[in-house]
């Protein structure tokens, strides 16, 4: 889906439980991510319902734990994973994330951002299916 095709979804405010962004257009990705966060998470509750995680520094079990947590003082929580391709660089990591992709929590929006994903491998193939 291109940026232009994604605009009606941004305007509607109805987001899937997992959204995967990839490509070289950092500015457009940041704009989409910021819009989603702005529409979903109340600024007063951001400390409770927004997690920003860097894949190069995170454990996949921690990411899944954050994504599996229910929101506090709001309807939705957002978990943003930057450098997603680094989070899933090993086979055990890919399996952990793929398991969450199969059954995501409806009250969480998991935003995955990757600059250079290998779309032939798990969990990227799982994301394409969903």
C-alpha positions as CSV (number, residue, x, y, z in Angstrom):
1,X,0.0,0.0,0.0
2,X,1.4,3.4,-0.9
3,X,1.3,6.6,1.2
4,X,-1.6,7.9,-0.9
5,X,-3.6,4.7,-0.5
6,X,-3.0,4.9,3.3
7,X,-4.4,8.4,3.7
8,X,-8.1,7.4,3.8
9,X,-7.2,4.9,6.6
10,X,-5.5,7.7,8.5
11,X,-8.5,9.9,8.1
12,X,-10.9,7.2,9.2
13,X,-9.1,6.5,12.4
14,X,-9.8,2.8,12.1
15,X,-6.5,1.0,12.4
16,X,-5.6,-2.7,12.2
17,X,-3.9,-4.2,15.3
18,X,-0.6,-4.4,13.4
19,X,0.7,-1.9,10.9
20,X,4.0,-2.5,9.2
21,X,5.8,0.4,7.6
22,X,8.9,0.0,5.4
23,X,10.8,1.8,2.8
24,X,13.2,4.7,2.4
25,X,10.7,7.5,2.9
26,X,11.4,8.2,6.6
27,X,9.5,11.5,6.6
28,X,6.3,9.9,5.3
29,X,6.6,7.0,7.7
30,X,7.1,9.4,10.6
31,X,4.1,11.4,9.5
32,X,1.9,8.3,9.4
33,X,3.2,7.1,12.8
34,X,2.7,10.5,14.4
35,X,-0.9,10.7,13.0
36,X,-1.8,7.3,14.3
37,X,-0.4,8.0,17.8
38,X,-2.1,11.4,17.8
39,X,-5.5,9.8,17.0
40,X,-5.3,6.8,19.3
41,X,-3.4,7.9,22.4
42,X,-4.7,10.7,24.6
43,X,-1.7,13.0,25.4
44,X,-2.5,12.9,29.1
45,X,-2.1,9.1,29.1
46,X,0.9,8.7,26.8
47,X,3.1,7.5,29.6
48,X,0.7,4.6,30.1
49,X,-0.4,3.8,26.6
50,X,2.6,4.5,24.3
51,X,5.8,2.4,24.2
52,X,8.6,3.3,21.8
53,X,11.1,0.4,21.4
54,X,14.2,0.1,19.3
55,X,14.7,-3.3,17.8
56,X,18.4,-3.2,18.1
57,X,18.1,-2.8,21.9
58,X,15.1,-4.9,22.7
59,X,14.2,-8.5,23.4
60,X,11.3,-9.9,21.3
61,X,9.7,-11.3,24.5
62,X,9.6,-7.8,25.9
63,X,8.0,-6.4,22.8
64,X,5.3,-9.1,22.8
65,X,4.8,-8.4,26.5
66,X,4.2,-4.7,25.8
67,X,1.9,-5.5,22.9
68,X,0.0,-8.0,25.0
69,X,-0.7,-5.5,27.8
70,X,-4.1,-3.9,28.1
71,X,-4.3,-0.1,27.9
72,X,-4.6,2.0,31.1
73,X,-7.1,4.9,31.3
74,X,-7.9,4.6,27.6
75,X,-9.3,2.4,24.9
76,X,-6.1,1.6,23.0
77,X,-2.4,1.4,23.5
78,X,0.3,1.9,20.9
79,X,3.6,0.0,20.7
80,X,6.0,1.4,18.2
81,X,9.0,-0.7,17.2
82,X,11.6,1.1,15.2
83,X,14.4,-0.9,13.6
84,X,12.1,-3.9,13.4
85,X,14.4,-5.8,11.1
86,X,17.0,-5.9,13.9
87,X,14.6,-7.3,16.4
88,X,13.8,-10.3,14.2
89,X,17.4,-11.0,13.1
90,X,17.5,-14.5,14.7
91,X,15.2,-17.5,14.2
92,X,14.0,-17.7,17.8
93,X,13.1,-14.0,17.7
94,X,11.2,-14.4,14.4
95,X,9.1,-17.2,15.9
96,X,8.2,-15.2,19.0
97,X,7.1,-12.2,16.9
98,X,5.3,-14.5,14.4
99,X,3.3,-16.0,17.2
100,X,2.0,-12.6,18.2
101,X,1.2,-11.7,14.6
102,X,-1.0,-14.7,14.4
103,X,-3.1,-13.6,17.4
104,X,-2.7,-9.9,18.1
105,X,-4.5,-8.1,20.9
106,X,-7.3,-5.9,19.6
107,X,-6.7,-3.2,22.2
108,X,-3.1,-2.7,21.0
109,X,-1.9,-1.1,17.8
110,X,1.6,-2.5,17.1
111,X,3.5,-0.2,14.7
112,X,6.5,-1.8,13.1
113,X,9.0,0.3,11.2
114,X,11.7,-1.3,9.1
115,X,14.1,0.4,6.7
116,X,15.4,-2.8,4.9
117,X,13.2,-5.8,5.6
118,X,13.8,-9.2,4.1
119,X,10.3,-9.7,2.8
120,X,11.1,-13.4,2.0
121,X,11.5,-14.4,5.6
122,X,9.3,-14.7,8.7
123,X,7.8,-12.6,10.3
124,X,7.6,-10.4,7.2
125,X,5.8,-13.1,5.2
126,X,3.3,-13.4,8.1
127,X,2.7,-9.7,8.0
128,X,2.0,-9.8,4.2
129,X,-0.6,-12.6,4.8
130,X,-2.4,-10.5,7.5
